[in-house]
Amino acid sequence: MAKHKTFTVATKVNVYFCDPQSPWQRGTNENTNGLLRQYFPRKTDLSGYSQADLNKVALRLNQRPRKTLDFETQASTP
């Protein structure tokens, strides 16, 4: 993401990158991308979705138990 700073300023959303020499972080990222693809196929224009729609998807994903969290949910971790 060459323009991650511009994106962060425009959206007020922080962008995080995997740490060097930490391949396990990349796997979690790829898994999350796959989960998002269930709702938004590649090249989906997100401008057609309301913020409420996006919030519903975020809530569903955050309430989903994850193996990497010992089958806890993202929403239940501190």
N, C-alpha and C positions, 0 to 999 in steps of 0.2 A: 504494500500500500504506500506508494510514493507520496500520496497527498494526505497521509493520516493526520498531520497537524491541521491542515485546512478543514478536514472533516470534523476533528475534535472541536475546533473553534466554532464552526457553523452549527453543530448539533449539540454541543456540550456533552458529548459521549466520549469517555476515555477509550483509547485504543491500546490494547495490550499485545505484546509479542511473546512468543515462547522464548524461554531462556536458552542461551547457547549450551550445548552439551546436555540437553534435557529432552530426549526424544519422547518420553512418556507424555509430555505436555501437548505435543503435536497430535498424538492419538486422541486425546480428549477433545481437542479442537475439531478434528475430522469427524468424530462421533457427533458432536454438537451440530456441525454443518449438515450431517446426514439427517438428524432429527428435524432440523429446520426445513430441509427439502421435502419432508412429508407434508408440510403446510404450504411451502412456497417453492415450486419447481424452479430449476435454473432459469435465469433471465426473466423472472417474474418482476413486473413493475410494481413496487410496493406503494407507489402513490395512489393506487386504486383501493388501498385498504385504509380504514380509519384507525386512529390511535387506539380506539377501543378494541378493534379486531387484533391489532398487534399485541395489546396488553393481554388479551385472552390466550394467545399463543404462548406468550412469555410465561403466564401463570401455569399453563398446562406443562410446559417444559420444566419449570422450576419445581413443580409438584411431583415430577416423575422420579421414582427411586433410581439411583445410579450405583452401579457396581463399584466405581471408584470411590464412592462415599459410604461403603459398607451397606449399601441398599437403603441409605437415608435419602431424603430429598434435598435438593439444593435449597429449598425454602426453609428446611429445618436445621441447617447448619448455621453456626454462629458467624 
